Amino acid sequence: MEVISGKIEKAKKVVLYGPEGIGKSSLAAQFPKPIFIDTEGSTTELNVDRLPKPTSWAMLQQQVDWVKQQVGRFQTLVIDTIDWAEMQCAESVCAQHGKKGVEDFGYGNGYVYVKEELGRFLNKLSDVVDVGINVVLTAHSQIVKFEQPDEMGAYDRYQLKLGKKTSSQTAPLVKEWADMVLFINYKTYSVAVDDKGKKHKAQGGVRTIFATHHPAWDAKNRHGLPDEFPLDYANIAHIFANVPNHQTAPVQQSEPVVQQQQEPIQQTQPIVEPTQPVQQQPMQNAPTSTVELNPAIPQSLRDLMIQSNVSEEEIQVVVSRKGYYPMETPINNYDPSFIDGVLVGAWPQVFGMVQEFRKTLPFKNII
């Protein structure tokens, strides 16, 4: 067996969380060569590179797969925020099982499904880290009542805001996945009391990063950071200075999206299996489609079709071959639960069937 000694330099997995408006996104924007996946559309005032706001869980995963291929072009993937991404995850799980909400599963099964799906997503993010791209997850905080088994009484503490009930299962996953969990908040320097000694009012404060676990908040780091320090990227910049890139596969960075008109048959993606996600073609920062889509098609499906350059006719062919709807049925007439649960929820499999259909067409008719 090979023995590996010493410190291993690699990309980092970071969680930044705190109250809204504290500066989480602004701090993440200072990481090396960041690319944002803005799940809640809150980075419009930041001068950063970003991908279109994902309108579905499948679209978010496609974007992560694309970033993984951009070794050298970007050095940090920022998902802003992970708690909004978790909501898309829960919606996807419900749509795939034909449920209106997580509670409809019964016996807490819905929360288990969400936990498992989010766990697979974190594994996908770990793959991004393995090729040398840092991953930063921002999240909001929430104040919850907490009572330790060996203590008397309960007290308030800050935790990741990952769903009211799912947080008991998904928040630990995110914290365990991360190398560094940094809590950002205002540090209050004094509390003023009125002349009657009843009303208390905080005075003074500065935005502070807390890097060590405390009874009042979650935090951790493996880099010897002080317990607390001012909100300034310079205080953690040294951690990301020597992150190597480990490019595991050739990536086309200077060429545009593969032109299907020129090489329609040379598809490199494997036939999709239920447990094997399809590898999407590289997309531009603002994905474009060579086909015009009916504006009445639901936005979550339209965005996936645009990113993969899939026409309405191709979806109709695949759907009709499976016996769901006749070929002439417009997509916007499909049942919404079918669109969300099958076409969007199982998009990798749907796209794989579209690719198989394309291989059967004459060269001149391929879209």
N, C-alpha and C positions, 0 to 999 in steps of 0.2 A: 504494500500500500504506500502511496505517495504521501509524505507528511509536508504540509504547507505551514510554514512558520511566519510569524510577523503580521503586521497590519496589511490588509488588502484594500487598495483604493478602488472604489466603485461609485457609481451614481447613487444618489440619496433619495430616500422616500420620506417626504416631509408633510406634516399636517399643521396648518396654521388655522387657529380658531379663536373667536372672540365675538363681542357684540357687533351689531351691524354698524357700518360706518367708521370702524376703528382704524382701518388702514390695511386690512389683510390683502386685498387685491393690489394695492400700491406696493406693498412689500414684495409680493410674489412677482410683480413686474420687474423687479431689480435683479432677479435670479439670472444666471447666464442664458442668453439667447432664448427667451421664453416664447412659447406658443400657447395661447389660451383656448380652452374649450369653455365658453361662457354659457353655462346652463341656465342662468337666470337673467342674462342680458344686462349686467351691471357694469361692464367695462367700457361703455361707449365713450367715457371721458378720459380713458387711458390711451396713451400712444403706444400700442402694442400690436403684435401680430396675433390674429385670432381666426378661428374657424367659425363658420355659420352656427348660430345657436341651434343645438340639436333639438328636434321636435319629437324624437322617439328614443327609446333605449337602444334600439338597433342602430340608429344613426350615430349615437354617441360611441358605440363600440366600433363602428366603421372608422370614425375619426381617430380613435386611439390606435387602431391598426395602421392607419396612414401615417401617423406621427412616428410610429415605430420604424417606418421605412426611411425617415428623414434624418438619419445619423449624419452629423456634421453640419446640417443646415440649422437644426435646432438643438439646444442642449437641455432645455427644461420644458416639460409638459405641465401646464397648470390647469386643473379642473376646478372651476370657480362657479358653483360650490358643490361639494359632495352631497350635502343634504338635499339639494334640488335634484341631483342625479339619482339619489335614492328614491325620490318620489316617482321619477320616470321608471325606475326599476320595479317598484311596486305596481304601477299601472300596467307595465308589460306582463308581469306575472299574473295579474288579474285577468287581462285580456286573453292570454293564452289558455287559461282555465275556464273562461266564460263566466267570471265573477265580476260583480259590480264593485266590490271592495275587499280588502284583506280579511275583514271580519266574516265575510260570507263563507270562507273555507271551513270554519268550525274547528274547535279543539286547538286553536293556535297554529294550525297547519300553514296558513297563509304567511305568517311571520317566519316560519321555518323556510318556506320557499324563497322568500325575499332574502333571508340571510344566505342561503345557498347561492342564489343568483349573484348577490353582491360579492360573495367570496370568490366566485369565478371571475368577476370583473377585477377584483384586486389582484388575482393571479395574472390577468392580462396586463395590468399596470406593472407588475413585477417583471414581466417579459420586456417591457419598455426600459426599465431600469437596467436589465441585464445587457442591453445593447449600448449602454452608456448615456442614457438620457435621464436626467433627474425628473422625478414626479412630485409635484406639489399639489396637495388637496387643501382647499380652503373650506371652512365650515363656520356656521354660526354657532353661538353658544346658547345654552339655556340654563336656568337656575332650577335645581331640583332639591327636594328634601332628601337627606341622606342620613342613614343611621348605621353605624358600624356594629357588628355583632358583639364586640367586647366593650362597647361604650354605653354610657347612660345618656338617653336623650337623642334628639336629632338636630341636624343643622343644615343650612343651605350650602350648596356647592355648585360650581360651574361644570357643565359637561357638554360633550358634543351634542348638537341638536340634530339627531338622526331619527326623527319620527317619535311620536308620543309613546308608542308601545314597542316598535321595532328596535328602538335604541338599546333596549336591554340585551339584544342579540347582535345588532349590527355595529353599534359603537365600539364594543370590545374588539371586533374584527379589525376595524380601521386602526385603532390604537395599537394593536399587536402587530399589524402589518407595517406600521411606520417605524423608521429609524429615529425620527425626531418629532415630537409633538410639542408645539410651542403655543402657549396661551397668551393672547394679547388683550390687555385691558388698561384702563386708567388706574393709576396708583394714587390713592387719596392720601394727602399728607396730614390733614387735620380735620377734625369734626367740631363744628361750633355748636354750642348749646345756648338756648335762650336764657333770659334772666330767671325763668321759672324752673329751669333744668329739665324741661320736658321735650322740646323740639330739637332735633339734631339735624345739622346740615353740613354736608361735606364741603370742604374748601380746598382749593388747589388740586393739582393733579397733572400727571404727565403720562403719555402713552408708553407703556412698559411691556416688555416681553418677559414672561415667566417660563423658565426652561426646566424646572424641577417639580416633581410631584409634591402636592400640598393638600392638606385636608379640605381646602376650599376650592381646588381645581385639579384637573388632570394635566400632566405635562411630563415629558421625559426627553433626554438626549444622551447620546453616547460619545460626546465630543468634548467633555469637560467644560461645558459652558457654565458661567456663573448662574446662581439661582434666578437672578433678575437683572435686566439691563435695558437701557432706553431702546425704543423702537427705531432702529437704524440698521440697514442691511450690512453696513460695514462691520458690525459686531459678529456676524456669522459668515461673512464673505470668504474667509480663509477655509471654511469647510468644503467649499465647492471649487476651490482653485485648481485642484489637481485631479479632477474626475476624468478618467480615460474613456475614450469611445471604443466600444467593441463591436465593430460592424460585422455581423455574422452572415450577411448575404449581400450580393451586389444590389445597389440602389440607384435608380435612374434619377439623378437630381437635376440635371441640366436639360432633360428632354421633357416635352409635354406629355399629357395623357396619351396612352397608346391609341393610335388611330385604328379603329376597328375596320374602317373602309380599306385600309392597306393590308392588314394582316388579320382577317376575320377568323381564320381557322386556328391560328396559333395561340390558343388560350392556355395560359399556364396554370389556372386555378384547377384544383382537383374537383371531381364530382363530390358534392356536399353530402356528408353523412350526418346523422342527427347530432353526434357529439363532436363534430369537427367543423369549426367556424371557417367560412370561406375567406380567402385572402383577397381583398378588394384591390382594384387597380388604383395606382396613385392618383390623387385628385389635387386640383389647384386649391388655393386658399378660398376662392369663390367658385365652387363647382358650377359648371355649365353643362347644358345638355344640347345635343345636336337635334333633338326632336322636340316638338311643341306638345305640351301636355294640357289636357282639359283643366282649366282653373277650378272646376268643381270637384276635382279629386281631393280628398282630405290632405291637409298639409303634411302630416307625418309620413304618408305614403309618397306624396309628390317629392319631398326632399330626398327620400331614398332612391326614387327613380331617377332624379336629376344626378345624384352623386354617381350612380352606376350606369347612367346613360341608357335607361330602359324605357321603351316606348309603351304607350297604352295598349297597342295591339299585341305586344309580347306578353303583357300580363294577361290579357284576355285569352290568348292561346293557351298559356300554362293553366289558367283557371278552368277553361273549358275541357282540357285534356284530363283533368282530375275529376271532372263531372260536377263541379260546384255550380257553375252558371253557364248558360249558352254563350257561344262565341260573340254574338252580337250585343250582349248586355253591356252597357257602359259601366265603367268602374264606379262612377259616382252613384250608380243604382245598387251596388253591392250592399249587403247588410253591414252596418258600422262595426258590429262585433266580429264579422268575418274579416274586415279590413284590419282592425286592430289586433285581433288574436291570431290570424293566419298570415296575411300578407306582410304586416309590419312586425308582428311578434316572431315570425319564423322567416324573416327576410333572407338570411343566408341560404336557406334551402330553396326559397322561391327564386333567388338570383341564380342559384346553381341550375335550376330547371330551365331558366331563360337561356343560360349559356349552352345547355344541351340542345335546346331548340334552335339556337343560332347555327350550330354545327350542321344541322340538316338542311339549311337553306342554301340556294345557289349563291355564289359570290356576289353577284350584282344586286341581290335583294337584301343583303345583310345590312342592318341599321348600324 
